[in-house]
């Protein structure tokens, strides 16, 4: 049975720490991490949640509200899996059981913080890719404004700079020429650091296509450790460029990068550019490398006209189009190990299938819950879900098998 959270009841830090330490079996790091990142706290410094159990109740209530909307619908299940045909509609109690003790399903970051939290304006999306920055001061300011609004709602952001014209290109304003795409990285980096997110800065990925004429400056900008400190940077590498490197050929930088008749071009040795990338990455671990044509080949979004990816989330796990957002849920593999540390240890694959199925339901419910961070998440834009796993090493350890021999999928 789920105990009801008493509305208006609050707690001081010492009480929350004590209850959370008990919840995490004395693990102070886990307790303080939960308190600092996810527990609901008012402006007076008092907490509305005593332990993660209250957070799980809060989330289960919101998910249950959405699931109850679908309970009355008649659905053709003829094409469903065997489990899909026989499963019962999720209730608030069922959902809480998935969350309880972090045993099976662990909603990530923004979901744990923002879902049902009426004390803040927050997004349920963990990361968003903005549309490529439009080549004008208005476009640059628009990107900057969107970043600030997303950061304050706890979102990470990715954006591509390849549409900005290169350094010294002609412009129609009083300056006569532009300072180039890289110069605006400093603005975006500063915005990321300025918008505080509960004591931490935002998260930003800036990408540029390898064909852009400013790519050499982009590659080396973070060799000065005092520059662009608020962003990760990565290069979109094309098959065309990598083939030129292999053949030790010249490579033409150009802008616009996708134009058959580019306005600006510059010929470089592909291998020299590659060596500059490798040297910089060895020095400072940046820029990152994204094999862009390869991700398009594997990406489902590239199958649909108008849904072509442009950049990635700050950690670069997933490429998305401008306006895409992703929300994340993890599955705790350790929760499915039965009789751990014994010869009878086994992985409950049937339970695993059922939990993964229900976690996909919950991620779909997040779209209905719809704390959309800004207007760029328009109708027709994809909603990206991330369903990962945690505690893989502990699962393998408790399963009693050498790592190379475990195959759960």
N, C-alpha and C positions, 0 to 999 in steps of 0.2 A: 504494500500500500504506500502511496506517495503522500508524505505529510505536506500540508498546505503551508506555504510561506506566509507569515503574518505581515500584511502590508503595513509599512510605516515603521516596523521594528528595525532598529539600527544597533551597530556594535562598534566598540572601540578597537583599535588595532591590536592591543594585547589579547583580547578575547578571540579575535579572528586568527591570530597567529597560533594560539593554543589549540583551537579547534582544527585548524588546517594541519598543524604538526601531527595531531592525532590521526587525521585522515590519511596523511602520507607516511604513517608509521615512523615518525621522528625525522623524516627527511626535511631538513630546514630549507635547503635550496629549492626543492619542489614547492614547499609551502609558500616561501616568500616570492617565488616566481609567479605562482598563481595569484597571490594577493596583489602584487604590483602590476600585473598585466591584465587580469581578467575579472577580478572581484569588483562588483558595482560599489562605487564610492561617491558620496555626495560632496558638494562644495565645502561642507563643514568638516570634511575629513572622516566622517563616520561611515561605516560600511553597511550595506543592505544585505550582504551575504556573509554567512559565518564560515562556510567551507565550500569546496567544490560540489558537494551534494546539492546546495542551494542553486548553484549555477546550472547543474544538470536538470533540476526541476524547472528552472526558468526556461531553458531551451526546450525541454520536453513539452511544456505548456504551449509554446509557440508552434512547434512542429505539429502537435496534436490538434491545434486549432485548424491548421490547413488540411490535415488528413481527414478531419471530420467533415469537411466540405465535400470530399470525394466519396464518402461512405454511402451517400444516397444515389450515386450514379450507377447506371447499368452499363457495363463494359463487356464487349466481345472478347473473351479470353481464349478463343480457339487457337490463336497463334502464340500464346504464352508458353513458357516452360512448365514442366510438371509442377514445380514449386509455385510458380506464378498463378497457376490455375487453382491451387488448393489453399494458398495463403489467406489469412484473414486480414481485414483492414487494420492498420496500425492504430493503436490508441495511445493516449498520453502515457499510460502505465507501461505499455510495450516499449515505447521510445525511451523512457527513463531507464528501463532495464538494459537497453543497449548502451547507454551512457554510464551507468552506475559503476563507480570505481575505476573508470577509464578502461573497463575490461574488453569491450568489443569495438565500439565506435567512438572516435575522438574528433569532433568538429574542430577545425583549426582556426587559430588566430582571431580573425575578425568575427567569425561566427560565435565563438565563445564570449568574446567581448561585447558584441553589439546586439545579438539576438535577444529581444525582450528587454533590453537596457533602455529605459525611458529617460535616463538622466543625461544622455549624450546624443548628439547627432552623429551616427556612425553608419558605415556601409557594411553589408554582409559580404561584399567582394573583397578578396584578399589582394588582388592585383588587377590593374586595368592598363591596357595599351591605348594610348591616345592616337588619334589620327596623325599622320605625318605632319610636321610643322609646315604651315603654309608660308610660301616665300614672300613675306611682307612683314613690316613691323607690326601691323595689326594681327597677322597670323602668329608671330612670335609672342606677342602679349596675350593672345588667346590661349596658346599652349601654357604659358606661365600661369595664367589665371586658373585654368583647369587643373594644373598640377597642385596649386595651393589648396583648391577646394577638395581635391581628392586626398591629399596628405592629411588635412585636418579631420577627415573622416576615416583615417586609419588605413588608407589604400597605398599599396606600392604602385609605381607608375613606370611604364616603358614608352619611349617615343623615338622615332627615327628622324634623323636630320638631313637625309639625302636630298630632300626637295629644296633645301636652301641653296641659293646660288653661291659659287665659290668666291674666295677672297679676291678682291680687286675687280670683280665683275661690275659692269655698269649698272647704276640704278638712277632713277629719275628724280631723287631728292637732292637737297643742297650739297650733300657729301660727294655726289658724283660716282663713287664706287662703294662697294660693301666691304665690311671687315671680315666677311666670310662666316661659314657655318660654325666653325670651332669657337669663334668669339662669343657666341650665344650660349655655349655650354656653361660658361661661368655664371651667367644669369640663372639658368635652370638649376645648377648646383647650389647656388646661394639660396634659392627658394626652398630647395629640399632641406637645407640645414636650418632655415629660419622657422619653418612650420613645425613646431614641437609636437610630438605625439607621446604624451605622457612621459616626458623626460628623455625621449629618444628622437633622433631625426627621422625624416621620411626615408623611403627607399626608391631609388631612381636608376633606370637603365637608359643610357643614350647609345643609339646605334648609328652607324653610317655604312653605306655600301662601299665596297672596295673600289668601285669605279669612280667615286666622287673625286674631283680634282684637289680637294682639301684633305685627302685621306692621310697623307704623310704627317700633316700637322695634327690630325686626329689621333694617329698612332702614338705620337710622342708627347702629347699635351700633359699626360699624367706622369711623365718621367720627372717632372718637377713636383715633388710630393706636397707642395703647398697649393697646387691648382686642381680644380674640379674635384674637391674632396668630398662632395656630397652626391657623387654618382658613380655607378659602375659604367664602363664603356666596353662595347663589343663591335667587331667588324662583321658585316654580312659578306661572307666570301662566296664567290660564284664559281661554278664549274669552269667557266671561261678563263678566269684568272688562274685557278689551280692548274689547268692544262698548260697555260703559258709558263707557269713556274716549272713544271715538269720538263717542258721542251726548251727552257731557257730562252724564251722569246720576249719580244717587246709587248707591252700592254698599254692600251689607250685609256687614260682617265678621261671622263667626259661629263658634261652637264648640259641639259637634263640627262640623267643616267640611262633612261629607257628610250631616249630619242634616237631615231635613225639618222637624224641630221642635227647632232648636238651643237650648241652655240659656243661652248668652250671645250677644248681638248688639250691633253698633255700626254706625251708618250714617255713611258718609263720602262726600265728593265724589270720584268715581273719578279725575277729572283732577288734583285736588290730590294724591292719593296717587301718581299716575303722575309728576307733576312732582317730588315728593320722591324718587322712585326715580332719575329722570334726574339731578337735582342731586347726589345722593349718588354715583352711578356716575361722573359727571364729576369729582367731587372726588377720589375714592380708587380708582376702577375697581371698586368693589363697592357694592351686590350685583350678581351676575350675573343674567341673565334667562333662564329656561327656559320656552318656550312649551309648557306641559305638555299641554294637550289636543291640540296638534299632534303631539307626540312619541308620544302614545298612538295617534293615527291611523296613524302610520307604523310603530309598533313591532309586531313579530310576537308579542311576549309578550302583548300586550293581546287577542290572539285567543283565548286560553285562560283559562277560568275559574280563579281562584285564582293567576294569575301576573301580576297587575297591577303595573306599576312604581311605586316609591315615591320613589326619589332617584337620584342619579347618582354616578359615580366622581369623585374630587377635581378632575379636569380637565374634567369635564362633557361628555366625548365621547359617553358612552353611558348611557342610563337603564336601571336594572335593578330587579328586585323584591328585597325583603329576603331575603338568603341567596344571591343571585346573585354569581358571581365571574367575572372575565374574565382570560384569559391571552393574551398578544400575541406575534405574529410579524410581522416586516416583510419585504417583498420589495424587493431592491435593483434598481431599474429600470435603473440604469447598467450592470449586469452583462449586459444583453440587447442592448446596442448593439454592432453589428458595424461595423468600419471607421469608427471615430469620427473626426470632424473632416475627413471627405472627402465628395465628392459621392456616394460609394457607401454612405454611412452608412445603416443600416437597423435597425429594431427587430425582433428575432427573436420574433415573436408566438407561434410554435409552441412554442419553448422556454419562453416566458413562461407559456403555458397549462399545460405539464407541471409547471413548478416550483410554480405556484399550487396545482395539484391535489395535489402531494406535500406542500406546506406545510399544507394542510387535513388531510391524514392525520396529520402530526406534531402538529397542535393537538389532534386527537382522541386521539392517544396520550397527551397530557398528562393527560387525564382518568384514563386507566388508571394512569399513574405516580402520580397521586393524593396529592400532598402536601397534603391538605386542611387548611387552616389552623385550622379549629375546627368544632365539632359542628353549627353552623348550616347547613353545606353538606350538607343531608340528602338522602337518596334522593328523587328526584322534583323537586328543584330544578334549574333549567337550568344548564348550563355554557356561558358565553358566550365566544366566540372573537373576537379582533380580528386581521384580516389586512390590514395597511396596506402602505404603500410608503415608501421613502426614496430620496434622491439624485435626486428628480424634476428639479430645476434642472440638475444635472450631465448627466442623461440628455438633456434638451432641448438643452443646449449642445453636447454631443457628437454629437447627432443632426443638427446643422447646420440646424435649422429655427427660424423665429420661433416664439415661445411660442404665439401664437394659432393657429398652423397644425398643431400637434402633437395628434394624437388617437390614443391607444394602445389605447383600450378599445372 
